[in-house]
C-alpha cells in the first residue's frame, strides 16, 4: 500500500520534469538541534579570516540574519558540517527571501559571534 505522501511525490515527479525530488515539509527538529549545537561549538577564532558566513537554509536554523549565519572556517570545512549541510538542503525550503544585506564575518574577543 502506498502512502498518500509517497503517491503525491510520484505524481509530482511525473507532472514536473523540473522537480528533483519531493522534500519534507520541514527539517526534523533533531537535525536542527545537531546543526545548531555544531555551530555553537565552532565559533572560536583568532583573526577575522577564521570566520565565514554560511546559509541558515531559509530560516531552518534559528538566529540567522538575512538568510545567513556565522561559524568558524574549521567547522565549515569539516566532513561533519558537509553531512549536516547535505541533510539540511534535502529538507529545507528551496526558495526564500534573502535581503540584500550581507553579514561581515569577524572575530571579536575570540568568537565569530554566531548562534
N, CA, C and O atoms as a GROMACS GRO file, in nm:
protein
  460
    1UNK      N    1   0.084  -0.117   0.000
    1UNK     CA    2   0.000   0.000   0.000
    1UNK      C    3   0.088   0.124   0.000
    1UNK      O    4   0.183   0.132   0.078
    2UNK      N    5   0.058   0.217  -0.085
    2UNK     CA    6   0.138   0.339  -0.097
    2UNK      C    7   0.076   0.448  -0.012
    2UNK      O    8  -0.045   0.471  -0.017
    3UNK      N    9   0.159   0.516   0.067
    3UNK     CA   10   0.106   0.625   0.149
    3UNK      C   11   0.070   0.743   0.060
    3UNK      O   12   0.118   0.754  -0.053
    4UNK      N   13  -0.014   0.831   0.113
    4UNK     CA   14  -0.055   0.949   0.037
    4UNK      C   15   0.062   1.036   0.000
    4UNK      O   16   0.067   1.089  -0.111
    5UNK      N   17   0.159   1.052   0.091
    5UNK     CA   18   0.276   1.136   0.065
    5UNK      C   19   0.361   1.077  -0.048
    5UNK      O   20   0.403   1.149  -0.138
    6UNK      N   21   0.384   0.945  -0.043
    6UNK     CA   22   0.464   0.880  -0.147
    6UNK      C   23   0.393   0.889  -0.281
    6UNK      O   24   0.456   0.914  -0.384
    7UNK      N   25   0.262   0.869  -0.281
    7UNK     CA   26   0.184   0.880  -0.404
    7UNK      C   27   0.192   1.022  -0.459
    7UNK      O   28   0.206   1.042  -0.580
    8UNK      N   29   0.182   1.122  -0.369
    8UNK     CA   30   0.192   1.262  -0.410
    8UNK      C   31   0.327   1.292  -0.473
    8UNK      O   32   0.335   1.365  -0.572
    9UNK      N   33   0.432   1.238  -0.417
    9UNK     CA   34   0.565   1.259  -0.473
    9UNK      C   35   0.576   1.195  -0.612
    9UNK      O   36   0.633   1.253  -0.704
   10UNK      N   37   0.521   1.077  -0.625
   10UNK     CA   38   0.527   1.008  -0.754
   10UNK      C   39   0.452   1.088  -0.860
   10UNK      O   40   0.501   1.104  -0.972
   11UNK      N   41   0.335   1.137  -0.826
   11UNK     CA   42   0.256   1.216  -0.920
   11UNK      C   43   0.330   1.345  -0.955
   11UNK      O   44   0.338   1.382  -1.072
   12UNK      N   45   0.383   1.413  -0.854
   12UNK     CA   46   0.454   1.539  -0.879
   12UNK      C   47   0.575   1.517  -0.969
   12UNK      O   48   0.603   1.599  -1.055
   13UNK      N   49   0.646   1.407  -0.949
   13UNK     CA   50   0.763   1.377  -1.032
   13UNK      C   51   0.723   1.355  -1.177
   13UNK      O   52   0.793   1.396  -1.269
   14UNK      N   53   0.611   1.291  -1.196
   14UNK     CA   54   0.565   1.267  -1.332
   14UNK      C   55   0.516   1.395  -1.398
   14UNK      O   56   0.533   1.413  -1.519
   15UNK      N   57   0.455   1.483  -1.322
   15UNK     CA   58   0.398   1.605  -1.376
   15UNK      C   59   0.505   1.707  -1.410
   15UNK      O   60   0.494   1.778  -1.510
   16UNK      N   61   0.609   1.715  -1.329
   16UNK     CA   62   0.709   1.820  -1.347
   16UNK      C   63   0.848   1.762  -1.364
   16UNK      O   64   0.902   1.698  -1.273
   17UNK      N   65   0.906   1.784  -1.481
   17UNK     CA   66   1.043   1.737  -1.504
   17UNK      C   67   1.144   1.818  -1.424
   17UNK      O   68   1.255   1.770  -1.399
   18UNK      N   69   1.108   1.938  -1.385
   18UNK     CA   70   1.198   2.023  -1.309
   18UNK      C   71   1.209   1.980  -1.163
   18UNK      O   72   1.301   2.022  -1.093
   19UNK      N   73   1.118   1.897  -1.118
   19UNK     CA   74   1.119   1.855  -0.980
   19UNK      C   75   1.228   1.751  -0.960
   19UNK      O   76   1.225   1.644  -1.020
   20UNK      N   77   1.326   1.785  -0.874
   20UNK     CA   78   1.436   1.693  -0.849
   20UNK      C   79   1.395   1.581  -0.755
   20UNK      O   80   1.429   1.465  -0.779
   21UNK      N   81   1.323   1.614  -0.650
   21UNK     CA   82   1.276   1.516  -0.553
   21UNK      C   83   1.177   1.585  -0.461
   21UNK      O   84   1.184   1.707  -0.442
   22UNK      N   85   1.085   1.508  -0.405
   22UNK     CA   86   0.993   1.567  -0.309
   22UNK      C   87   1.068   1.591  -0.179
   22UNK      O   88   1.144   1.506  -0.133
   23UNK      N   89   1.045   1.705  -0.123
   23UNK     CA   90   1.111   1.739   0.001
   23UNK      C   91   1.012   1.730   0.115
   23UNK      O   92   0.890   1.740   0.096
   24UNK      N   93   1.064   1.710   0.232
   24UNK     CA   94   0.980   1.711   0.351
   24UNK      C   95   0.927   1.853   0.372
   24UNK      O   96   0.983   1.950   0.321
   25UNK      N   97   0.820   1.863   0.447
   25UNK     CA   98   0.763   1.994   0.475
   25UNK      C   99   0.858   2.080   0.557
   25UNK      O  100   0.858   2.203   0.544
   26UNK      N  101   0.938   2.017   0.640
   26UNK     CA  102   1.036   2.089   0.721
   26UNK      C  103   1.140   1.989   0.770
   26UNK      O  104   1.123   1.868   0.759
   27UNK      N  105   1.247   2.043   0.825
   27UNK     CA  106   1.354   1.957   0.874
   27UNK      C  107   1.319   1.902   1.012
   27UNK      O  108   1.250   1.966   1.091
   28UNK      N  109   1.366   1.784   1.038
   28UNK     CA  110   1.348   1.720   1.167
   28UNK      C  111   1.409   1.808   1.276
   28UNK      O  112   1.524   1.850   1.261
   29UNK      N  113   1.337   1.837   1.382
   29UNK     CA  114   1.393   1.920   1.490
   29UNK      C  115   1.524   1.865   1.546
   29UNK      O  116   1.610   1.942   1.590
   30UNK      N  117   1.541   1.733   1.545
   30UNK     CA  118   1.667   1.675   1.594
   30UNK      C  119   1.784   1.716   1.504
   30UNK      O  120   1.893   1.742   1.554
   31UNK      N  121   1.761   1.721   1.373
   31UNK     CA  122   1.866   1.765   1.280
   31UNK      C  123   1.899   1.911   1.304
   31UNK      O  124   2.016   1.949   1.304
   32UNK      N  125   1.797   1.993   1.323
   32UNK     CA  126   1.820   2.135   1.350
   32UNK      C  127   1.901   2.150   1.478
   32UNK      O  128   1.994   2.231   1.484
   33UNK      N  129   1.868   2.073   1.581
   33UNK     CA  130   1.943   2.079   1.708
   33UNK      C  131   2.089   2.039   1.688
   33UNK      O  132   2.179   2.102   1.744
   34UNK      N  133   2.113   1.937   1.607
   34UNK     CA  134   2.251   1.894   1.579
   34UNK      C  135   2.327   2.006   1.509
   34UNK      O  136   2.441   2.036   1.543
   35UNK      N  137   2.262   2.069   1.410
   35UNK     CA  138   2.327   2.178   1.336
   35UNK      C  139   2.358   2.296   1.427
   35UNK      O  140   2.468   2.352   1.422
   36UNK      N  141   2.260   2.335   1.510
   36UNK     CA  142   2.281   2.450   1.600
   36UNK      C  143   2.391   2.420   1.701
   36UNK      O  144   2.476   2.505   1.727
   37UNK      N  145   2.390   2.302   1.757
   37UNK     CA  146   2.495   2.263   1.853
   37UNK      C  147   2.631   2.265   1.786
   37UNK      O  148   2.728   2.316   1.842
   38UNK      N  149   2.639   2.210   1.665
   38UNK     CA  150   2.766   2.208   1.592
   38UNK      C  151   2.816   2.350   1.568
   38UNK      O  152   2.934   2.379   1.588
   39UNK      N  153   2.725   2.438   1.526
   39UNK     CA  154   2.766   2.577   1.501
   39UNK      C  155   2.813   2.645   1.628
   39UNK      O  156   2.911   2.719   1.627
   40UNK      N  157   2.744   2.621   1.738
   40UNK     CA  158   2.784   2.681   1.867
   40UNK      C  159   2.922   2.633   1.909
   40UNK      O  160   2.998   2.708   1.969
   41UNK      N  161   2.953   2.508   1.877
   41UNK     CA  162   3.084   2.451   1.911
   41UNK      C  163   3.194   2.499   1.818
   41UNK      O  164   3.312   2.476   1.845
   42UNK      N  165   3.158   2.566   1.709
   42UNK     CA  166   3.255   2.611   1.610
   42UNK      C  167   3.247   2.762   1.590
   42UNK      O  168   3.218   2.810   1.481
   43UNK      N  169   3.274   2.834   1.696
   43UNK     CA  170   3.273   2.980   1.695
   43UNK      C  171   3.409   3.040   1.729
   43UNK      O  172   3.429   3.160   1.711
   44UNK      N  173   3.502   2.959   1.777
   44UNK     CA  174   3.630   3.014   1.819
   44UNK      C  175   3.712   3.065   1.700
   44UNK      O  176   3.706   3.009   1.591
   45UNK      N  177   3.788   3.172   1.725
   45UNK     CA  178   3.868   3.232   1.619
   45UNK      C  179   3.981   3.313   1.681
   45UNK      O  180   3.981   3.342   1.801
   46UNK      N  181   4.076   3.349   1.597
   46UNK     CA  182   4.186   3.436   1.637
   46UNK      C  183   4.183   3.564   1.555
   46UNK      O  184   4.202   3.673   1.607
   47UNK      N  185   4.158   3.548   1.424
   47UNK     CA  186   4.153   3.663   1.333
   47UNK      C  187   4.022   3.658   1.252
   47UNK      O  188   3.956   3.554   1.248
   48UNK      N  189   3.986   3.768   1.190
   48UNK     CA  190   3.862   3.775   1.113
   48UNK      C  191   3.851   3.666   1.007
   48UNK      O  192   3.742   3.615   0.982
   49UNK      N  193   3.963   3.630   0.946
   49UNK     CA  194   3.962   3.530   0.839
   49UNK      C  195   3.925   3.391   0.889
   49UNK      O  196   3.897   3.302   0.810
   50UNK      N  197   3.926   3.372   1.021
   50UNK     CA  198   3.885   3.242   1.078
   50UNK      C  199   3.734   3.223   1.072
   50UNK      O  200   3.685   3.112   1.090
   51UNK      N  201   3.659   3.329   1.045
   51UNK     CA  202   3.513   3.325   1.046
   51UNK      C  203   3.457   3.331   0.904
   51UNK      O  204   3.509   3.403   0.818
   52UNK      N  205   3.350   3.254   0.881
   52UNK     CA  206   3.287   3.251   0.749
   52UNK      C  207   3.135   3.261   0.764
   52UNK      O  208   3.079   3.228   0.868
   53UNK      N  209   3.070   3.306   0.658
   53UNK     CA  210   2.925   3.315   0.653
   53UNK      C  211   2.871   3.187   0.590
   53UNK      O  212   2.923   3.141   0.488
   54UNK      N  213   2.768   3.131   0.651
   54UNK     CA  214   2.702   3.011   0.599
   54UNK      C  215   2.551   3.039   0.592
   54UNK      O  216   2.502   3.128   0.661
   55UNK      N  217   2.478   2.965   0.509
   55UNK     CA  218   2.332   2.988   0.498
   55UNK      C  219   2.257   2.938   0.621
   55UNK      O  220   2.303   2.848   0.691
   56UNK      N  221   2.140   2.998   0.645
   56UNK     CA  222   2.053   2.947   0.751
   56UNK      C  223   1.944   2.856   0.695
   56UNK      O  224   1.851   2.817   0.766
   57UNK      N  225   1.957   2.822   0.567
   57UNK     CA  226   1.866   2.729   0.499
   57UNK      C  227   1.721   2.777   0.510
   57UNK      O  228   1.632   2.707   0.560
   58UNK      N  229   1.701   2.900   0.463
   58UNK     CA  230   1.568   2.961   0.460
   58UNK      C  231   1.503   2.961   0.598
   58UNK      O  232   1.388   2.921   0.615
   59UNK      N  233   1.579   3.007   0.695
   59UNK     CA  234   1.535   3.020   0.834
   59UNK      C  235   1.510   2.887   0.903
   59UNK      O  236   1.444   2.882   1.007
   60UNK      N  237   1.561   2.778   0.845
   60UNK     CA  238   1.551   2.648   0.911
   60UNK      C  239   1.633   2.649   1.039
   60UNK      O  240   1.592   2.593   1.140
   61UNK      N  241   1.750   2.714   1.034
   61UNK     CA  242   1.833   2.730   1.153
   61UNK      C  243   1.800   2.864   1.217
   61UNK      O  244   1.793   2.966   1.148
   62UNK      N  245   1.780   2.866   1.347
   62UNK     CA  246   1.742   2.990   1.415
   62UNK      C  247   1.856   3.090   1.424
   62UNK      O  248   1.974   3.056   1.411
   63UNK      N  249   1.819   3.214   1.446
   63UNK     CA  250   1.910   3.325   1.472
   63UNK      C  251   1.986   3.373   1.350
   63UNK      O  252   2.086   3.444   1.362
   64UNK      N  253   1.940   3.335   1.231
   64UNK     CA  254   2.002   3.385   1.109
   64UNK      C  255   1.965   3.530   1.086
   64UNK      O  256   1.867   3.580   1.140
   65UNK      N  257   2.043   3.596   1.005
   65UNK     CA  258   2.016   3.734   0.968
   65UNK      C  259   2.023   3.742   0.816
   65UNK      O  260   2.129   3.721   0.757
   66UNK      N  261   1.910   3.772   0.755
   66UNK     CA  262   1.902   3.780   0.608
   66UNK      C  263   1.947   3.649   0.542
   66UNK      O  264   2.012   3.651   0.437
   67UNK      N  265   1.912   3.538   0.602
   67UNK     CA  266   1.945   3.408   0.544
   67UNK      C  267   2.087   3.362   0.570
   67UNK      O  268   2.135   3.268   0.507
   68UNK      N  269   2.155   3.427   0.665
   68UNK     CA  270   2.296   3.397   0.688
   68UNK      C  271   2.326   3.377   0.837
   68UNK      O  272   2.259   3.434   0.924
   69UNK      N  273   2.425   3.296   0.863
   69UNK     CA  274   2.479   3.274   0.997
   69UNK      C  275   2.631   3.276   0.988
   69UNK      O  276   2.687   3.277   0.878
   70UNK      N  277   2.698   3.276   1.101
   70UNK     CA  278   2.844   3.279   1.103
   70UNK      C  279   2.897   3.163   1.188
   70UNK      O  280   2.842   3.131   1.293
   71UNK      N  281   3.003   3.103   1.141
   71UNK     CA  282   3.074   3.000   1.217
   71UNK      C  283   3.222   3.006   1.179
   71UNK      O  284   3.260   3.083   1.090
   72UNK      N  285   3.305   2.928   1.246
   72UNK     CA  286   3.447   2.934   1.210
   72UNK      C  287   3.477   2.847   1.088
   72UNK      O  288   3.404   2.753   1.055
   73UNK      N  289   3.586   2.882   1.023
   73UNK     CA  290   3.626   2.818   0.898
   73UNK      C  291   3.653   2.668   0.917
   73UNK      O  292   3.620   2.588   0.830
   74UNK      N  293   3.711   2.632   1.030
   74UNK     CA  294   3.741   2.492   1.057
   74UNK      C  295   3.614   2.407   1.059
   74UNK      O  296   3.609   2.300   0.999
   75UNK      N  297   3.511   2.456   1.129
   75UNK     CA  298   3.384   2.382   1.132
   75UNK      C  299   3.321   2.375   0.995
   75UNK      O  300   3.270   2.270   0.956
   76UNK      N  301   3.323   2.485   0.922
   76UNK     CA  302   3.264   2.489   0.789
   76UNK      C  303   3.333   2.392   0.693
   76UNK      O  304   3.267   2.337   0.604
   77UNK      N  305   3.461   2.371   0.710
   77UNK     CA  306   3.537   2.283   0.620
   77UNK      C  307   3.531   2.135   0.660
   77UNK      O  308   3.584   2.050   0.590
   78UNK      N  309   3.466   2.106   0.772
   78UNK     CA  310   3.467   1.969   0.823
   78UNK      C  311   3.370   1.877   0.747
   78UNK      O  312   3.272   1.922   0.688
   79UNK      N  313   3.401   1.749   0.752
   79UNK     CA  314   3.316   1.648   0.690
   79UNK      C  315   3.180   1.641   0.760
   79UNK      O  316   3.078   1.619   0.696
   80UNK      N  317   3.180   1.660   0.890
   80UNK     CA  318   3.053   1.655   0.964
   80UNK      C  319   2.960   1.768   0.920
   80UNK      O  320   2.841   1.745   0.902
   81UNK      N  321   3.014   1.891   0.903
   81UNK     CA  322   2.929   2.001   0.857
   81UNK      C  323   2.880   1.975   0.714
   81UNK      O  324   2.767   2.010   0.680
   82UNK      N  325   2.964   1.914   0.632
   82UNK     CA  326   2.922   1.880   0.496
   82UNK      C  327   2.803   1.784   0.500
   82UNK      O  328   2.708   1.798   0.422
   83UNK      N  329   2.806   1.688   0.590
   83UNK     CA  330   2.696   1.593   0.604
   83UNK      C  331   2.569   1.664   0.655
   83UNK      O  332   2.459   1.640   0.605
   84UNK      N  333   2.586   1.750   0.754
   84UNK     CA  334   2.472   1.825   0.809
   84UNK      C  335   2.411   1.913   0.700
   84UNK      O  336   2.289   1.917   0.684
   85UNK      N  337   2.497   1.982   0.625
   85UNK     CA  338   2.451   2.070   0.518
   85UNK      C  339   2.372   1.991   0.413
   85UNK      O  340   2.268   2.036   0.366
   86UNK      N  341   2.422   1.875   0.378
   86UNK     CA  342   2.353   1.791   0.279
   86UNK      C  343   2.213   1.756   0.327
   86UNK      O  344   2.117   1.764   0.251
   87UNK      N  345   2.201   1.717   0.454
   87UNK     CA  346   2.071   1.682   0.510
   87UNK      C  347   1.978   1.803   0.516
   87UNK      O  348   1.859   1.792   0.487
   88UNK      N  349   2.032   1.920   0.552
   88UNK     CA  350   1.951   2.041   0.559
   88UNK      C  351   1.901   2.081   0.420
   88UNK      O  352   1.786   2.123   0.406
   89UNK      N  353   1.985   2.068   0.320
   89UNK     CA  354   1.943   2.101   0.183
   89UNK      C  355   1.829   2.012   0.136
   89UNK      O  356   1.746   2.054   0.056
   90UNK      N  357   1.826   1.889   0.185
   90UNK     CA  358   1.722   1.794   0.144
   90UNK      C  359   1.586   1.825   0.206
   90UNK      O  360   1.483   1.786   0.151
   91UNK      N  361   1.584   1.895   0.320
   91UNK     CA  362   1.456   1.917   0.388
   91UNK      C  363   1.415   2.063   0.398
   91UNK      O  364   1.298   2.092   0.421
   92UNK      N  365   1.507   2.155   0.381
   92UNK     CA  366   1.476   2.298   0.391
   92UNK      C  367   1.404   2.345   0.265
   92UNK      O  368   1.415   2.281   0.160
   93UNK      N  369   1.331   2.456   0.274
   93UNK     CA  370   1.265   2.510   0.154
   93UNK      C  371   1.367   2.539   0.044
   93UNK      O  372   1.482   2.572   0.071
   94UNK      N  373   1.322   2.525  -0.080
   94UNK     CA  374   1.409   2.551  -0.195
   94UNK      C  375   1.434   2.700  -0.214
   94UNK      O  376   1.544   2.741  -0.252
   95UNK      N  377   1.332   2.779  -0.188
   95UNK     CA  378   1.343   2.922  -0.214
   95UNK      C  379   1.296   3.000  -0.094
   95UNK      O  380   1.202   2.960  -0.025
   96UNK      N  381   1.361   3.111  -0.070
   96UNK     CA  382   1.319   3.201   0.036
   96UNK      C  383   1.373   3.340   0.005
   96UNK      O  384   1.464   3.357  -0.076
   97UNK      N  385   1.315   3.436   0.070
   97UNK     CA  386   1.358   3.574   0.052
   97UNK      C  387   1.483   3.598   0.134
   97UNK      O  388   1.484   3.573   0.255
   98UNK      N  389   1.586   3.648   0.072
   98UNK     CA  390   1.709   3.684   0.141
   98UNK      C  391   1.732   3.831   0.114
   98UNK      O  392   1.736   3.873  -0.002
   99UNK      N  393   1.746   3.908   0.219
   99UNK     CA  394   1.762   4.052   0.199
   99UNK      C  395   1.900   4.082   0.140
   99UNK      O  396   1.988   3.996   0.138
  100UNK      N  397   1.917   4.204   0.094
  100UNK     CA  398   2.041   4.243   0.028
  100UNK      C  399   2.157   4.267   0.123
  100UNK      O  400   2.271   4.280   0.079
  101UNK      N  401   2.130   4.273   0.252
  101UNK     CA  402   2.238   4.296   0.348
  101UNK      C  403   2.328   4.174   0.357
  101UNK      O  404   2.280   4.061   0.349
  102UNK      N  405   2.452   4.196   0.372
  102UNK     CA  406   2.547   4.086   0.384
  102UNK      C  407   2.614   4.092   0.521
  102UNK      O  408   2.662   4.198   0.564
  103UNK      N  409   2.617   3.980   0.588
  103UNK     CA  410   2.688   3.973   0.715
  103UNK      C  411   2.837   3.975   0.687
  103UNK      O  412   2.885   3.907   0.596
  104UNK      N  413   2.909   4.051   0.763
  104UNK     CA  414   3.055   4.052   0.755
  104UNK      C  415   3.104   3.966   0.871
  104UNK      O  416   3.091   4.003   0.988
  105UNK      N  417   3.160   3.852   0.837
  105UNK     CA  418   3.211   3.762   0.940
  105UNK      C  419   3.336   3.823   1.002
  105UNK      O  420   3.431   3.858   0.932
  106UNK      N  421   3.335   3.834   1.135
  106UNK     CA  422   3.451   3.890   1.202
  106UNK      C  423   3.472   3.823   1.336
  106UNK      O  424   3.378   3.769   1.396
  107UNK      N  425   3.594   3.827   1.382
  107UNK     CA  426   3.633   3.767   1.510
  107UNK      C  427   3.640   3.877   1.615
  107UNK      O  428   3.714   3.974   1.601
  108UNK      N  429   3.562   3.860   1.721
  108UNK     CA  430   3.561   3.956   1.831
  108UNK      C  431   3.579   3.882   1.962
  108UNK      O  432   3.499   3.796   1.996
  109UNK      N  433   3.682   3.916   2.034
  109UNK     CA  434   3.709   3.851   2.164
  109UNK      C  435   3.713   3.699   2.153
  109UNK      O  436   3.663   3.629   2.241
  110UNK      N  437   3.772   3.648   2.044
  110UNK     CA  438   3.789   3.504   2.027
  110UNK      C  439   3.669   3.429   1.977
  110UNK      O  440   3.668   3.306   1.978
  111UNK      N  441   3.565   3.501   1.932
  111UNK     CA  442   3.444   3.436   1.883
  111UNK      C  443   3.397   3.496   1.751
  111UNK      O  444   3.411   3.616   1.726
  112UNK      N  445   3.343   3.408   1.666
  112UNK     CA  446   3.282   3.454   1.541
  112UNK      C  447   3.144   3.513   1.567
  112UNK      O  448   3.084   3.572   1.477
  113UNK      N  449   3.093   3.498   1.688
  113UNK     CA  450   2.964   3.554   1.731
  113UNK      C  451   2.846   3.502   1.654
  113UNK      O  452   2.756   3.577   1.617
  114UNK      N  453   2.846   3.372   1.628
  114UNK     CA  454   2.734   3.308   1.560
  114UNK      C  455   2.623   3.276   1.658
  114UNK      O  456   2.612   3.339   1.764
  115UNK      N  457   2.541   3.177   1.624
  115UNK     CA  458   2.423   3.147   1.705
  115UNK      C  459   2.456   3.106   1.847
  115UNK      O  460   2.366   3.078   1.926
   0.00000   0.00000   0.00000
